[in-house]
């Protein structure tokens, strides 16, 4: 049955805001009762300020948030809710969650799809098989994270509403371009910052990152980490990406030779970007090769900070 994310959002906002209003009313009633018991009516405040109510209150935009809510850390916006939805979707892609079962699915060190399928033998949405979700500025890989997200939205909410749902997600995120372009840009630039913020700088999804030119990025789930993971990222993804860049560079070089002035300027700009991305991924390949040869083990009991530092040279910086 086709479903609109916008309808789900409005229903959740109404539920959350009704809960906020009820909690506030309950607290004010308790204040009134105690004021009467202790004969202090008129001497102590009865009304509870919005900023002191400790449950979520949702506004569509930051501009809508009244001054009375400033300082309330439970205030959320439509973007916050969509970011949470995307985070959940990524969890489904990596096997931490499933749309077929509540709660955590894969949450033990070294878990694989075997453990996932033992809990959910016939999943409606199948997690990524190798625990690597590439994030690139175009859809180069079959398991591209944006393609995965689109499939997740299609599977969860229906084919008929797919485009409308993607448009709603993109509108909440903000940005220019088609919905898929906005979503891709979010994964490239903002997803990991939001993830680290949610998990208090102790991310459970780790982002391998070649650098600012977006030559290559990929998300992995730390609980599914295996010592050969870096070697697989290097051979199955980084090498392929480098070869694509080389092919595109050669093709653009041929086009430039016969292009007119306006097209030549456009092609040369594209060529410059591709050369920078190739250079970046080449440096990244050397760094990840060095670590891959070590077949590094991790221990979840050591915590994220200790384990993350073992791969500091190839992971995104936590800010």
PEFEN-V153294 format. One record per pair of residues at least 6 apart in sequence whose C-alpha atoms are under 6 Angstrom apart, sorted by sequence separation. I is the first residue (numbers start at 0). J is the second residue. If there is no record, write none. Layout:
i: <I I>
j: <J J>
//
This chain:
i: <34 90 91 209 96 174 195 95 96 153 208 255 95 169 207 95 133 134 207 94 133 206 132 166 169 206 165 169 205 31 205 30 204 60 204 59 27 49 50 55 56 57 58 59 203 27 49 54 55 57 50 50 94 93 92 93 19 92 241 145 16 12 230 214 229 212 214 227 226 226 226 209 209 135 134 133 134 133 132 132 131 131 130 78 78 201 207 208 207 208 206 206 109 110 108 109 107 109 2 1 1 1 1 4>
j: <40 96 97 215 103 181 202 103 104 161 216 263 104 178 216 105 143 144 217 105 144 217 144 178 181 218 178 182 218 45 219 45 219 76 220 76 45 67 68 73 74 75 76 77 221 46 68 73 74 76 70 71 126 126 126 127 54 127 277 183 56 57 291 276 291 276 280 294 294 295 296 280 283 215 216 216 217 217 217 218 218 219 219 171 172 303 313 314 314 315 314 315 222 223 222 223 222 224 156 156 157 159 160 164>
//
